Amino acid sequence: MDLYIVRHAWAGHFGDPQWPDDGQRPLTEEGRQRFARVVAALADRGFAPEIIATSPLVRCVQTARVMLDVLPGNAELVELDDLGPGSDLAALIQWTAMQEGRCRQVAWVGHAPDVGRMTGTLIGGEDGWIRVAKGGVAAVRFLGLPAVGDGELRWLATAKMLGC
């Protein structure tokens, strides 16, 4: 199974008084457009999750919807509280394992620092951590079911390295 761990795209500034409830802070229009270019570039290279699980916070849902709009096919969108800030990696691994047989590629859309912690933990163990930039995507492959330390980092893409 291939698991893509996605940090939400560029959103309004944290602490902006326009968004007193940080969970409602949306993507900027520029962030939405830039992430669409990232997804298109990755789709040309085989990025095609069949299920996209997202944090329920607005900026993550919007990031996931950009993926749905740009990617070919009919990916399923699922909101998971376990992808919210302070993500529950054990619950996410269990949920993802239950998708085996339904699909070969799953994406999680979440928040920093959680996405970096989860990526590092999946490929290196409990103390792992990798910096994932806004709108960045890490591809982790599992030969069997997802488990801590069993993943192989296939690639880590950022908008800058893709020229987006």
C-alpha positions as CSV (number, residue, x, y, z in Angstrom):
1,M,0.0,0.0,0.0
2,D,1.1,3.5,-0.8
3,L,0.3,6.2,1.8
4,Y,0.6,9.9,1.0
5,I,0.9,12.2,3.9
6,V,0.0,15.7,2.9
7,R,0.4,18.9,4.8
8,H,-2.5,21.3,4.2
9,A,-1.8,24.0,1.6
10,W,-1.2,27.7,2.3
11,A,-3.8,29.2,4.5
12,G,-4.5,32.6,6.2
13,H,-2.2,33.6,9.0
14,F,-2.5,31.9,12.4
15,G,-3.9,34.4,14.9
16,D,-5.6,36.6,12.3
17,P,-8.5,38.2,14.1
18,Q,-10.7,37.5,11.1
19,W,-10.5,33.8,12.1
20,P,-11.0,33.7,15.9
21,D,-11.8,30.0,15.5
22,D,-8.6,28.6,14.0
23,G,-10.5,25.6,12.7
24,Q,-12.3,27.9,10.3
25,R,-9.1,29.4,8.8
26,P,-9.3,28.8,5.1
27,L,-6.8,28.4,2.3
28,T,-5.8,31.6,0.5
29,E,-6.7,31.8,-3.2
30,E,-3.0,31.8,-4.0
31,G,-2.5,28.7,-1.8
32,R,-5.3,26.9,-3.5
33,Q,-3.9,27.6,-7.0
34,R,-0.4,26.8,-6.0
35,F,-1.4,23.5,-4.5
36,A,-3.5,22.6,-7.6
37,R,-0.2,23.0,-9.6
38,V,1.5,20.7,-7.1
39,V,-1.2,18.0,-7.4
40,A,-1.2,18.2,-11.2
41,A,2.6,17.8,-11.3
42,L,2.4,14.8,-8.9
43,A,-0.5,13.3,-10.9
44,D,1.7,13.2,-13.9
45,R,4.1,11.1,-11.9
46,G,1.5,8.5,-10.6
47,F,0.1,10.3,-7.6
48,A,-3.5,8.9,-7.6
49,P,-4.9,8.2,-4.1
50,E,-8.2,6.4,-4.2
51,I,-9.2,7.5,-0.7
52,I,-8.4,10.9,0.7
53,A,-8.8,11.2,4.5
54,T,-8.6,14.7,5.9
55,S,-8.7,16.6,9.2
56,P,-12.1,18.2,9.6
57,L,-10.5,21.7,9.9
58,V,-11.5,23.9,6.9
59,R,-8.0,24.4,5.5
60,C,-7.4,20.6,5.3
61,V,-10.8,19.9,3.8
62,Q,-10.2,22.6,1.2
63,T,-6.7,21.0,0.5
64,A,-8.4,17.6,0.0
65,R,-11.0,19.1,-2.3
66,V,-8.3,20.6,-4.5
67,M,-6.9,17.1,-4.8
68,L,-10.3,15.8,-5.8
69,D,-10.7,18.6,-8.4
70,V,-7.3,18.0,-10.0
71,L,-6.8,14.3,-9.8
72,P,-8.2,11.9,-12.4
73,G,-10.7,9.3,-11.2
74,N,-13.2,9.4,-8.4
75,A,-11.4,9.4,-5.1
76,E,-13.4,9.1,-2.0
77,L,-13.2,11.9,0.6
78,V,-13.4,11.0,4.3
79,E,-13.1,13.4,7.2
80,L,-11.4,11.9,10.3
81,D,-11.2,13.6,13.6
82,D,-8.0,11.6,14.2
83,L,-6.2,13.8,11.6
84,G,-7.0,17.0,13.5
85,P,-4.2,18.8,15.4
86,G,-2.5,16.3,17.8
87,S,-3.3,13.4,15.3
88,D,-3.8,9.9,16.7
89,L,-1.3,7.9,14.7
90,A,-2.4,4.5,16.1
91,A,-6.0,5.2,15.1
92,L,-5.0,6.3,11.6
93,I,-2.9,3.2,11.1
94,Q,-5.8,1.1,12.1
95,W,-8.2,2.9,9.8
96,T,-5.8,2.8,6.9
97,A,-5.2,-1.0,7.4
98,M,-9.0,-1.4,7.1
99,Q,-8.9,0.1,3.6
100,E,-6.7,-2.8,2.4
101,G,-8.4,-4.6,-0.5
102,R,-10.5,-1.5,-1.3
103,C,-7.6,0.5,-2.7
104,R,-3.8,0.6,-3.2
105,Q,-3.2,4.4,-2.5
106,V,-4.5,6.4,0.5
107,A,-3.8,10.0,1.4
108,W,-3.9,11.7,4.8
109,V,-4.3,15.5,4.8
110,G,-3.2,17.0,8.1
111,H,-1.3,19.6,10.1
112,A,2.2,20.4,11.1
113,P,3.9,19.3,13.2
114,D,1.8,16.1,13.1
115,V,2.5,15.2,9.5
116,G,6.2,15.4,10.0
117,R,6.0,13.3,13.2
118,M,3.8,10.7,11.6
119,T,5.9,10.4,8.4
120,G,9.1,10.0,10.5
121,T,7.6,7.5,12.8
122,L,6.2,5.4,10.0
123,I,9.6,5.1,8.3
124,G,11.9,5.2,11.3
125,G,10.3,4.4,14.5
126,E,9.0,6.3,17.6
127,D,11.5,9.2,17.5
128,G,11.3,9.9,13.8
129,W,10.4,13.3,12.4
130,I,10.6,14.9,8.9
131,R,9.9,18.5,8.0
132,V,7.0,18.6,5.6
133,A,6.5,22.1,4.0
134,K,3.0,23.6,3.5
135,G,1.4,21.8,0.5
136,G,4.1,19.1,0.7
137,V,3.5,15.5,0.1
138,A,5.4,12.5,1.5
139,A,5.0,9.1,-0.2
140,V,5.4,6.1,2.1
141,R,5.2,2.5,0.9
142,F,4.3,-0.5,3.0
143,L,4.9,-4.0,1.8
144,G,2.2,-5.2,4.1
145,L,-0.2,-3.4,6.4
146,P,0.9,0.0,7.6
147,A,2.9,-0.2,10.9
148,V,5.3,2.0,12.8
149,G,8.8,1.7,11.4
150,D,7.7,-0.5,8.5
151,G,7.3,2.2,5.8
152,E,9.8,3.2,3.1
153,L,10.0,6.8,2.2
154,R,9.6,6.8,-1.6
155,W,9.7,10.5,-2.1
156,L,9.0,13.9,-0.4
157,A,7.8,16.6,-2.8
158,T,7.5,20.3,-2.1
159,A,6.0,23.1,-4.3
160,K,9.4,24.6,-4.7
161,M,11.1,21.5,-5.9
162,L,8.3,20.9,-8.4
163,G,8.6,24.5,-9.7
164,C,5.1,25.4,-8.5
